[in-house]
Amino acid sequence: MIRSCGFRSREHDALPLVAQRPREAEGEGTAERILAEADISKVDALKIDVEGFEDRVLSGFFRDAPPALWPRAVVIEHLSKQEWLSDCIADMVGRGYREAGRTRSNTFLQRG
């Protein structure tokens, strides 16, 4: 089950979205499908923390979604990096993102 909420800004046509998917539902949906269901065609920023599944979510998203849908900025929790099957941060850098900052638990990437 996917639960989502958001709001539409008066100044922008972007819709911030928060979506949660329980671990047992892995494989039920994709980030691209969640955005499509919410009628979102532009993502300014994405904060992702899916408890060690960041690589599966992001690598699939960037592989399948059109570049026009790719966010300008991504904040990703890297604490579970040892659980990743692939390095999604390196994948994003290979797709034109650059690491703009890092905290103890998060990496901030910007596109362009």
C-alpha positions in Angstrom: 0.0 0.0 0.0 1.3 3.5 -0.9 0.2 6.4 1.2 0.9 9.8 -0.1 0.2 13.4 0.7 1.2 16.8 -0.7 0.1 20.3 -1.3 0.0 22.5 -4.4 1.8 25.8 -4.1 0.1 29.0 -5.3 3.3 30.2 -6.8 4.5 27.0 -8.4 3.0 24.1 -10.2 5.1 21.6 -8.3 3.6 19.3 -5.8 5.8 18.2 -2.8 5.0 14.5 -2.1 5.7 12.2 0.8 5.2 8.6 0.0 5.7 5.6 2.3 5.8 2.0 1.3 6.1 -0.7 3.9 9.1 -3.1 3.5 6.9 -6.1 2.9 5.5 -4.4 -0.2 8.8 -4.1 -1.9 8.4 -4.4 -5.6 4.7 -3.2 -5.6 5.5 0.2 -7.1 8.1 2.4 -8.5 9.1 6.0 -7.8 8.1 6.8 -11.4 4.7 5.3 -10.9 4.1 7.1 -7.6 4.9 10.4 -9.3 2.6 9.6 -12.3 -0.3 8.7 -9.9 0.1 12.0 -8.2 0.2 13.8 -11.6 3.7 15.1 -10.9 5.8 16.1 -14.0 8.6 18.0 -12.3 10.6 17.2 -9.2 12.7 20.0 -7.7 14.1 18.1 -4.8 13.9 14.6 -3.4 14.8 13.4 0.1 15.0 9.7 0.3 15.4 7.3 3.3 14.1 3.8 2.6 16.1 1.9 5.2 18.8 0.4 3.0 16.8 0.2 -0.2 18.0 3.5 -1.6 20.0 1.8 -4.4 17.1 -0.2 -5.6 14.7 2.7 -5.7 17.1 5.3 -7.2 18.9 3.1 -9.7 15.6 1.9 -11.1 14.2 5.4 -11.2 17.1 6.9 -13.0 17.2 3.9 -15.4 13.5 4.1 -16.3 12.3 7.7 -15.8 12.9 10.3 -18.5 15.6 12.8 -17.6 13.0 15.6 -17.5 11.6 13.9 -14.3 14.9 13.7 -12.6 15.1 16.0 -9.5 17.5 19.0 -9.5 18.6 18.0 -5.9 18.6 14.8 -4.0 19.3 14.2 -0.3 20.0 10.5 0.4 20.7 8.8 3.6 23.9 6.8 3.3 24.0 5.1 6.7 22.9 1.8 5.1 25.3 2.0 2.2 26.8 -1.4 3.2 23.4 -3.0 2.5 23.2 -1.6 -1.0 23.6 -3.9 -4.0 25.0 -1.1 -6.1 26.4 2.4 -5.3 23.5 4.6 -6.3 25.5 7.8 -5.4 28.2 6.8 -8.0 25.4 6.0 -10.4 23.9 9.5 -9.9 27.4 11.1 -10.4 27.7 9.2 -13.6 24.4 10.7 -14.7 25.5 14.3 -14.2 24.9 14.9 -10.5 27.7 16.2 -8.2 28.1 15.8 -4.5 27.4 19.2 -3.0 27.5 18.3 0.6 27.6 15.6 3.2 26.6 15.2 6.8 27.2 12.3 9.2 24.1 10.5 7.7 23.2 12.2 4.4 24.7 13.1 1.1 23.4 16.1 -0.9 23.6 15.8 -4.7 22.8 18.5 -7.3 22.2 18.1 -11.0 24.1 20.2 -13.5 
